[in-house]
Structure formats: structure tokens, C-alpha cells
Amino acid sequence: MNVANVMAKADRGEMLTVDEIKIYQANVKPIHHVYGKYGTLAKQYLDDNGTLWTIQDIPAFLHGIDSAAERLYDVMYEKLSKTDRFKRTGSYLEDVRRIGEMQRLIDEEIRNELIYSL
């Protein structure tokens, strides 16, 4: 069996024998996609609910979740950092506490809006 013939047969969508599948798998390496925090959370959430298979282009969808989360984070950080509750005080420990609280609120909002609403 020729590798080129097996690859052409697979590209045409024809059925492959067991030996042809082994040749195909040896020559085609799977693409490993790396997602960000929220894309990974969305993948896990969809997988746990058994609905991951319903999405046609999973990598594009999960990268889109990451992009939307990044945009939402930036918008919310900008908005919240201007409120009195999260303004810098000059005290290092107090500023760290406020920033941590703001990041926790933003993370919770992103999870509710983009992940758990799927």
C-alpha cells in the first residue's frame, strides 16, 4: 500500500481498511490546540454536560470564548478601577486586597456570562 494512495483515499472520504488506517495515523499527526483559561473552562463545562460534540468547529469556538473573555476583562477592569471601591489608596496591602477583589468579581462575571450560559 502506497502512502499517497491511502492519503488520497482518506481525502476523498472513502472507507479505509485497518491497515490503511494505521498508515494514515502514522502519517497524519493530530493538531493539539492550546486554549486560554476560559476556553479550557468552557471545553470542560461542555464536555461535562455532554454537549461538546454539538459544536461544529470546536477550536474556533473555544478561541472565540478566550477572545471574548479578554475583551470583557479589559472593559470591566477599566470600568471598575474608576469606582471609589477599587481606587488605589497608597497602602500596598489595601491596594492588593482591592485588586484581588476586583479580579475575583471580573472572573465571576466572565464565568457567568461566557462559560455557564452555554
DRENFIDREN-196721 format. One record per residue: x, z, y of N, C-alpha, C in turn. Coordinates in steps of 0.05 Angstrom, whole numbers, plus 32768, in hexadecimal, padded with zeros to 4 digits. Atoms other than C-alpha are relative to their C-alpha. Example, Ala and Ser with C-alpha at 12.3 -4.5 7.8 and 13.67 -1.06 7.14 Angstrom:
BEGIN
801280007FE880F6809C7FA6801280008018
7FF07FFF7FE88111808F7FEB7FF1800E8016
! end
This chain:
BEGIN
801180007FE8800080008000801280008019
7FF180037FE8801A7FEC80437FF380128016
80097FEE7FEB8015801E807D7FF07FF18015
800F80107FEC7FFF7FE780AD7FE47FF97FF7
801A8007800B7FC77FD2807F7FED80198000
80107FE880007FAF801A80787FF78007801C
80077FF97FE47FB1802680C37FEB7FEC800B
801380147FF77F8B7FE580D07FE580057FF3
80197FF9800E7F577FF8809C7FF28018800D
800B7FE87FF37F4E803C80BC7FF57FFA801C
800980087FE57F48801D81027FE57FF17FFF
8019800F80037F107FEF80E87FEA80127FF7
80147FEE80097EEC802C80CD7FF87FFD7FE3
80068004801C7EEF80178085800780197FF0
7FFB7FE980117EEF804A804D801C7FFE7FF5
7FE57FFE800B7F33806180368000800E7FE5
7FFC7FF180197F4980767FF1801080198005
7FF17FE77FFE7F6A80B97FE4801D7FFA8007
7FE480077FFB7FAF80987FE380037FF5801D
7FFF800B7FE57FA0807280247FFC80168015
80047FE97FEE7F8880B38045801A800F8003
7FE67FF27FFF7FCB80D4803380137FF08011
7FEF80117FF07FF0809980517FF88002801E
800A7FFE7FE57FC5809C808F8008801A800D
7FFA7FE57FF67FCE80E78098801E80048005
7FE37FFD7FFD801980E1808F800A7FF18019
7FF780107FE9801E80AD80C77FF28005801A
800F7FF97FE77FEB80C780F98000801E8003
7FFF7FE37FFA7FFA810B81167FE980088012
80177FF77FEF7FBF81328132800A8008801C
7FFA7FF87FE47FBE813E817D7FF7801D8003
80067FE47FFB7FC28187818E7FFB8004801E
80087FFC7FE47F9D819681CF8005801E8007
7FFB7FE57FF67FB181D381F87FED80048017
80147FFA7FEB7F7A81F1822280098019800F
7FFB7FE87FF17F7D822682587FEE80177FF6
800F7FE880087F5D826B82547FE37FFA7FFC
801D800380017F16825582627FF87FE97FED
8006801580147F19821582388002800B7FE4
7FFD7FF380197F31823F81FE7FE880137FFA
80187FEF80047EF9827282097FE77FF07FFB
8017801180047EC6823A820D80007FF57FE3
7FFD800A801B7EE0821C81CC7FF880157FEC
80067FEA80127EDC825F81A97FE280078000
801D7FFA7FFD7E96826C81C47FEF7FEB7FF2
800F8016800D7E7C822881AE800480007FE2
7FFA7FFF801D7E9F822F816A7FF180177FF3
800F7FE9800B7E808274815F7FE27FFB7FFE
801C800680017E3B8259816F7FF97FE87FEF
8004801780117E45821C81437FF77FE7800F
800880177FF07E3981EB817B80177FEF8009
7FE980107FF77E8081D081857FFE7FE37FF6
8001801B800B7E72819481597FEC7FEE800F
801480107FF17E39817D8187800C7FF28018
7FF3800C7FE87E6A816A81BF80117FE97FF6
7FF3801980097E83812381B9801E80018006
7FE380007FF87EC6812981DF8008801D8007
7FFA7FE37FFC7EDB817281D5801780048012
7FE97FFB7FEE7F20816E81F67FF97FFB801D
800780067FE47F05814E82367FEC8015800A
80147FEB7FF87ECB81818238800F801A8006
7FF27FE67FFC7EFA81BD823080137FFF8017
7FEF80037FE87F2C81A282637FEF80018019
80127FFE7FE97EF1819A82927FF7801C8006
80067FE37FFC7EDE81E382878017800E800E
7FE97FF57FF37F2581F6829980027FF9801E
7FFF80097FE47F2381CC82D97FEA800D8011
80167FF47FF17EDF81E682EE8006801E8004
7FF97FE47FFD7EF7822E82E2801580048015
7FEB7FFE7FEC7F348222830C7FF57FFC801C
800C80057FE67F0B820683457FEE80188009
80117FE97FFA7ED8823F8341801180198007
7FEE7FEA7FFB7F118272833F800A7FFE801D
7FF580037FE57F308255837E7FEB80058016
80157FFC7FEC7EEE825383A47FF8801D8002
80087FE380007EDA829A839080168012800B
7FEA7FF07FF57F1F82B6839F80027FFE801E
7FFF80057FE37F1F829783E47FE9800F800D
80177FF47FF47ED982B183F28002801F7FFE
80007FE380037EE282F883D68017800D800F
7FE97FF47FF27F27830383F67FFA8004801D
80077FFC7FE47F0582FE843A7FED80178004
80137FEA7FFD7ED38336842C800F801A8004
7FF37FE67FFA7EE2837D84438008800F7FE6
7FFB7FF2801A7EDF839683FB801B7FF97FF4
7FE78009800D7F1C836D83E680167FF98014
7FEA80057FED7F4583688426801780127FFB
7FE87FF180057F8C83808423800180198013
80007FE77FF17F9683C8843A801C8008800A
7FE57FF87FFA7FE283CD843D800B80147FEC
7FF87FEE80167FE483FF840480037FEF7FE7
7FFB80118017800483DD83C87FED80067FE9
80117FF980177FDD840283937FE37FF98005
801B80077FFA7F9B83F983B67FFC7FE28000
8002801D80007FA883AF83C180007FF57FE3
80008009801C7FB983A683777FE680067FF2
801A7FF9800B7F7983CA83647FEB7FED8009
801480127FF57F50839E839280037FE47FF5
7FFB801A800B7F70835E837A7FF77FFF7FE2
80087FFE801C7F65837383317FE280007FFE
801D7FFF80017F1C8382833F7FF47FE58008
8009801B7FF87F13833F836280047FEC7FEA
7FFB801280177F33831A83287FED80057FE9
80127FF980157F07833F82F77FE47FF58006
801A800B7FF87EC8832C831E80007FE17FFD
7FFE801D80027EDF82E383227FFF7FF77FE3
7FFF8006801C7EEF82E282D87FE480027FF3
801B7FFC800A7EAA82FE82C77FED7FEA8008
801180157FF67E8882CB82F380067FE57FF2
7FF98019800D7EAE829182D47FF680007FE3
800A7FFE801B7E9D82A9828E7FE27FFC7FFF
801E800280007E5382B0829F7FF77FE38008
8009801A7FF67E4E826D82C480097FE87FEE
7FF58017800E7E7B8240829A800280037FE2
7FFC7FFD801D7E84825E82557FE680087FF2
80177FF5800F7E48828782407FE57FF38007
8019800F7FFA7E158257825F7FFF7FE67FF0
7FFF801980107E28821F822E7FEA80007FEB
! end
